[in-house]
Amino acid sequence: MDFHKLLYTISEALATEDLVALKFLSLDYIPLRKQEGIRDPEALFLALEEKGLLEKDDLSFLKELLFRINRIDILTEQLSSSSEEMERALQIPGRAKVSQFRYLLFQLSENITTDTLKSFKFLLTKELPKCKLDNEITMLRVLIEMEKKGLLAEENLKILKTICEKLDKSLLKKIEEFELEQSEMYVVEGHGGQTGVSEVQDSLWASQTAQDCPGMHEEIQQQADMYRMDSRPCGICLILNNHDFTQARAEVPTLQTMKDRNGTDVDAAALRRVFTKLHFEIAEYKDLTAKQIHQTIHRYRDMDHNVYDCFVCCILSHGDKGIVLGTDGQQTSIQELTTSFTGTNCRSLAGKPKVFFIQACQGDTFQKGVHIETDSTELDYSLEADARFQLECIPNEADFLLGMATMKDFVSYRSTTQGTWYIQSLCEHLEKSCPRGEDILSILTAVNQEVSRKNDKVNHGKQMPQPSFTLRKKLIFPIN
């Protein structure tokens, strides 16, 4: 049968509740906001095609979804498969695409009674808005709202367990079985025994394959030491690009001689190109005042990142010690920007890597330059050194990386035609090294080496970037 005719036939056989279930099980791949526009199975299939999860020669994900929602009739009649075949297939390493956590939540929704659901909603009245707990709201929707509010995550089942313990012990048992299965399957040497659920990825085949396949234990250990980066998109890449400082010159007397940041658009274009290849959704804003920078940061702090694995923020502007400038010349604390995304302030990013790249001078040492400008608050013909690089710019919390363009006694250079030394080198090395599977700290080390070798031939100036981080695992940006 023709591929799209087959999909149409399957869509005709799916009920409304089936579509809801399929969308929920696909949340790790299709973000919630995109799902809101999906009203029928055909639209869902199209979205899966766009993500490369549904192809003419590869119907494995569709088969898995139908198996998970127990539509064995469609699986058998239209796809010539069976429940036994799917059970065997999903034991193959890497074959299952629906996470065990997502499937657990779906199973809970399938096993909850109408009365228990009413009680479940009642116990959440202090945590969720009343409009999210109407009688028509399904259990799946309640679980989604809990995820959005940071009340529920694979590493955070406490509230869910507490409620289920009060209402239905059989639901609690399913959660405990999930936790036990996750914890028992993985023992990572060198970490004092078993690791918690947050320290490993979903691979229920680990124990068996570790015995059957030589070297598999080392592979499992390596995966446990890496951040999960398999959602598509991986996350948001927020680019704040300040070029026009006309307002600053007009409103701040001490900034009368500050020129526009010519060449910054070259940096922004490079960041767009590279992070698009790395499967990030690009959000770019240009020429923001200090207030607008805060508003934009807060907007992305408050959004739901549950469907993403990472967050990246790139800020290109003039700066001074510990701050970046808005186009109105007003200051914005780098520390305030980064701490907006701590686990307390942005629960949906808790346990996930938060990466910041700041292109802005951070010091008060000057040298003369002619064709190369500086991202400083001083005269456009001078070069500013980062005399007081402040590590407190990075939050005192795990999973942060802050890449600064400069460090103590070094200046930050920007070509008016080719962009900045730092951002251009960063993008070049990301593009070259990510396909080889190199982690971000190794890449930044290479960036340090390249930038430190560059010279301002006019003033004999040098530049040395410096990353600071609280990452717990290797961060590797995937290409595929």
C-alpha positions, 0 to 999 in steps of 0.5 A: 500500500502507498505510504501516505495512503497507509497512514491515512487508513491508520488515522481513520481507525484511531479514536480521539483518545488514541490521538491524545495518547499518541501525542503524550507518548511523543512529547519527548520529540514534539514540543507541547506548543507544537502539539497544540496545533495537532488536531488529527492523526494525519497532522501528528504523522506529518510532525513525526515525518518532519522529525525523521521518526516516521519514514516509508522504510522505517515504521518502527516508531509508529509500531511502538506507539500503537503497541504502547497504546494497545491498538494491537488490531491496527498493528496486526491488520495494517502493519503486519506485526504483533504484540509478541514481535514488538516485545522482542523488538523493544528488547533490542538495544536502542530500539525503544524510543518512548522513554520508560518515564513517559510510558510509566505516566501513560500507564498510570493514566490508563489505570486511574478511576474516575473517582480517583482522578477527582481526588487526585485533582483535589490534592493539587488545588494548591499547586495548579490553577483551578482552570487546569483541574476542571472535570473535563481535564484528563489525567494525561493533561494533569500530568502535563501541567505538573511537568510544566510547573516542575512538580513532576520529572523523571528525577522528581517523583516525590509529589506523584508518589505522595498522592498515589500513596494516599489514593491508590496503592496499585498506582504507587506500586507501579512507580516504585517498580519503575524506580527499582528497575531503573536503580537496579539495572545500573552500577557505575564503578568509581562512584561508590556503588549504585547511582540514582535515577538522575545519573543514568539514561533509560536503557532497560537492556543494560544488565543482559547486554553487558553480559552478552556483549564485550565492552558494553559495561564501559559503554553504559558507564560512559552514557551515565557520565553524559548529559542526555541530549536526544530531544529534538529540538535539543533546546532553545538557543537564545541570542541577544545581539546588541549592535546599535548604541545610538540611545546610549550615546544620547542618554548617557553623557559618559558614553558619548563616544561609544560606537555601534558594535559593527561586526556583531551580526557576523557573530550572530549569523555564525551562532545561528548556523552552528546551533541550528545544525546542533538541533537547537531552536533559535530565538534571536533578539537584537538591540535590547535595552537593559530592561528588555534584556531582563524581560527577555531572560525572564520570559525564557526562564518562565517557559516550559523546558520539560521537552528540552535537554539543554538551554543555551544563551549567547549575549553579544554586547558592550560590557564592564566588570561583571555586567553587559550593557543594554543599548540604552547604556544601562547595566545588566548583571551577568550573575543575575542573568545566569541565576535566573535559570537555577533549579529554584527559578526554572524548575523545568531545567533542573538537572539539565545543562545551562550554557552561557556565552558572553562576548563583552569586555570585563575590565579596565585596561586600555590599549590603542587600536585602529581597525579592531574595536573593543566591546567595552564601555570606553572610547571606541579606539581603545582595547579593554582588558578583563582585569577582574574576571568574577567567578561569582557570575556563575551560579553556585549550583550544578549544571552551569557553563559560563564561557567568557570572551576574556579573562584577567589582563587580556582584551576582547577583540572584535573585527568590524567585518569578520566578527569577534575572535572568541565567537568566531573561534567558538563556532568554528570549533563547534562545527568541526569537533561536535561531529567527532563527539568531543565534549564542550570543555575539550572544545573550549580548551581548543578555543582558548588555544586558538584565541590566545595565539592571535595577535593585535599587530598594531598594539601587540595585544592578546586575548585569553577566554576563560570558561567556568563551570559546575557541570557534573557530566560530559556535555556533548552536542549531537549532530545526528 
